[in-house]
């Protein structure tokens, strides 16, 4: 059973003169879960997977008990939006197409931002129904000023299309005002976030992933394949933030500097990526979709002689060539 999924329990009774009786809604049937942090079950027998792990569900009736252990796996990691900047800011996974603004330009499947006015404007309200998500980007910082944003999705006191003072938002700042990297959410009541002390090397392409899991109440930042920061008391969600009228790459809700550098690829997932998926994406690079990445034979298989009609097998490797934007 996947985290976030629900299903109805089955309770069947066999009696002396009658078998296969559905007792689900019979008075006197009670349900319990050994671990409500993993599985919950209500009086109607609706089972909900709220966390990963294992839990035993027990149904009791007339002094008899029956138990079933249920294992809960990570939720499906759905790629909702993908921006590869091949010739524009279109979304190749969905229909949330973006717009190049303020002098943003594309070359070599990369969007270049000049640090003074350029940004990518994505559609409003991209996250209004999401409780968990992940942001993933391959980017190069060419010397952005403090509090420049790689992304900032939210609202400002200036209103739609304008900077001012941030009210509610989700951001990643490279560099933050403290000189490192900061990811945070704000519900117009103060931030919850993660602060990394070190700034990623300037002029070098990096892979960054932000994951936020509502059920686990955790947020994490991965940089170049390594987990560098985690907040285990992260209760804010995109749905809490609600409507967002300024969904920007490279521009802040505040009157902060614009991002100076380039973005090779940007992805939005409707669940928290696992460490395994993050590692795979880092190894594959920005030009291979996690859904439809090509498989290439990278070595000539060893010659094998078999009798006619007998099986033969060989291994196939997968490789992607990482794209590095021009300086």
N, C-alpha and C positions, 0 to 999 in steps of 0.2 A: 504494500500500500504506500502510495506517495504522500509526502507531507502536504497538507492542505486539502487532501481528498476526503470525501465522506461516503459512507455506504450504510445500508440498513442491515442490522443483525437478523439472523434467522434462528428461530426457536421452535423446534419441532418436538411434539410429545407423542409417545407411543403408550397406549393403554391396553388393558386385557382384551377388550372387544373393539378397539379402534386404534388405528395407527396413522402416522403422518399428520397429526393435528397441528395446525399453526397456532402457537400460543403467544405470538409476539405481542398482541394487544390485550391479552387476557389479564384480568385483575389478579394481582398477586405475583406477577412476574417482575422481578427486580434485577437491575443491572449494576455492575461495578467495574472499575478499571484499576489495575494494580499500580498504574503510573499515569495520572492525569496530565502530566507534562508531555507525554507521548501520545496517549489515546484518551479521548473523552467519549462517554456514551450517555445519552439522556434517557428519560423514562420511556420514550417512544422507540428506543433501540437504534437511534441514529449514532453511528460511530464516526468520529472525526479524528483524523491524524493531525495533531498539532505540533509535534516535534519528532525528530529522528530517534530511533532506538527500538526497543521492544516493550510491550505491555501485554498483560493477560486480562482479557475481558471475561467476566463471569456472569452467567444468567442463573437466577435462583427461583425455584417454584415449588411450593408444597414440600419444603424441606430437602429438595434435591438441587444439586449444583452441577453445572457443566461449564467448562472453561476452554478458552481458545486463546493461544498466544498469537499476537499480531506484530509483524515487523514493519517499521516505517522507514522508508528511504528518503533521500533528498528529493525536493520537488523538481519537476521538469525545468530545465534551464533554457527558457525560451528566448531566442534572439528576436527581439521585437523590431528594432530599427538598426540599420547599418548604413554608414556614410563613408564611402570609399573615395570620394572626390576625384573620380575618373575624368569628368569634364564639367561637373556641376555639384551641387549639394543635395542631390536627390537621395532618397531612402530606397535602397535596393531590397530591403526585406518587407517594408510596409509602404504606406502612402504619405508619410509625414515628411514631405520634401522640404528642404531648407532653402534659404536664399543667401547668396553672397552679398555682403554689405560693407560700406565704408572703404572700399578699395581692396577687399579680399580677392586674391587671385589663385588660380589653379595651374599647376605645372607638374608633370610627372606623377599623376595620381595623388597629389598632395595639395592641401590648401595652405597658402602663405598669408600670414597676418603681420601687418607692418608696425604694430605696437602703438599706433597713434589714433587710428580710426577704424581699422578693419576688424570684422567679426563675421560669424555665421549665425543667421537668425533662423531658428527652428520653430515649428508651429506651436501655438499655445496649447496648454493643458495636456501635455504628453503623458503625465504621470498621475492624473487625477484619481484613477481607480486602482493604483498599485500600492500594495503594502510592503513589498520587498522588491529590490531591484539591484542591478549591477551596471556600472559605467566602465567602459574599457576604451583606452586610447593609446595610439602610438604617436608620440609628439616629440618635437625638438624645441627647446627653449633657447633663443638666441640672445638672452640678456634682458628679460622682461623686468619691469619695475616691481617694487614690493606691492603685494596684494593683487597682482595681475591674475586673471582667471583663465584656467584652461576651459572650465565650463561654469556657468551660473544659470540655474533654472529657477525662476521665481517672480517676484514682484518688487517694485521700488516705489518710493514716495513720489517719484516723477511721473508715474503712470506708464501705460503701455508704450514701448518704444523708447523710453527715456531712462537715463540713470538718475540717481538722486541719493536716497538712503534706502538700503535694503530693508524690507519688512519680513517677508517669508521667502525662503529660498533653499536650494541645495547647491553647494559650490565645491570646487576644487581650485585652490590658489597655488600657483607656481610662479614665483616664490610667495610665501606668506609674508606678512609684515615682520615676522620673527626670523625670516631668512631661510625657512625650510619649505615644507609642503603642508597645507591644511585642507582637510575635507570636513564639511559640516552641513547640518540642516538647521534652519531657524523657523519657528512657527510664529514669529513676531513676539517672542517672549524670552529670547536668549537662545544661544547655540548649544547643540550637542555635536561633538566632533572629535577629530583625531589630528594631532600636530606632530609632524616629523621634523626632527631637528636639522637634518642636512638637506641642502638643495641638490637636486640631481645635476650632474655635470652639464654645463652649458655647451651648446653646439653639438650635442650628441643625441641621437634618437633614443627614446626610452619608451618602455611599455608600462602603463599604469592601469590598475584595476581598483575600483571602489566597489565593495559589496556591502549590502545592508539587508539583514534578515530580521523581519518583524517578529517571527515566532521565537527565535533565539535571543532577540533584543541585542544583537551584535552588529558592529560595523568594522570593516577591515580595509586597509590599504596595502596593496601589493605593488612593488616596483621592480621591474626587470626580473620577474620570476620569484621574488622573495617577499615574504610577509613581513612588513616593517612596522605596522601599527594596528592596534585593535582596541575597540571600546566595547566592553561587555555589559554596559548599562545604557545601551542606545535604544531609546523608546520611541523616538520620532519616526514617522513614516511619510512617504510621498502623499498618501491619501490624507494625512493630517494637514499637510501644507495646502492641499486643495488646488484651486485654479491657479495657473501660472501664465502670465501674459508676456513675460520676457524670458524666453528660453534661448540662451545664447552660448555659443562657443567663442571664447576669446574676449568677452566683455563682462564687466561687473555690474550688479545692481547699484553699487555705490559709485562715486566719482573716482574710481581707482584707475590706474594705468591699464591700457589694453595689453593683451598678450602679444609679445613679440617673438615670433617663431613660426612653426608649421605643425600641422596635424595631418598625419598620413592616413589614419583611419579612426573612426569613432563609432562605438557600438553601445546600444542600450538593451539590456536583458530584463525580463519581467520576473526575475527571481535572483537570489544570491548565488553567484557562481561558486562552485566548489574549488578547493585548492587544486584538485586534479585537472579541472577544466581550465583554470587559469594557467597552469603550467603548460598544458597542451597548446593553448593559444600563444603563449610566449614563444614556445619552440617553433610553431608554425609560421609566426609572423603575421603582418597585417593583411597580406594579399590572399589569404586562404580562409574562406568562410568555414566556420565550425559546422555548418550544415552540409555544404556542397563542395568542400575542398577536393581538388583533384588527387587521384592516386597515381603515382608514377613508379614504374619499375626502375630502380636506381642501380641494380647490378644484374649482370647476365646470369640467369640461373645455371647451376652446375648441370652438365649433361647427365641425363638419366636414361637408361635403357630398361624397358619393361616389356613383358609379353603382351601381345595384342589383347585388348579388352580388359587389361588390368589397370588399377588406378595409379596415378602418379601425382605428386604434389610438390609445390615449391612456395617460398615465402615472397611476399610483395612488400616493399618498403614505401613509405610516404615521405615526401620531402617538399618543402616550399623554399623559394629563394626570397629572402627578406629584401624589401625595397628600402633604399636609403635616399632621401631627397637630396637634391643638389644643394650645396652651401649657399 
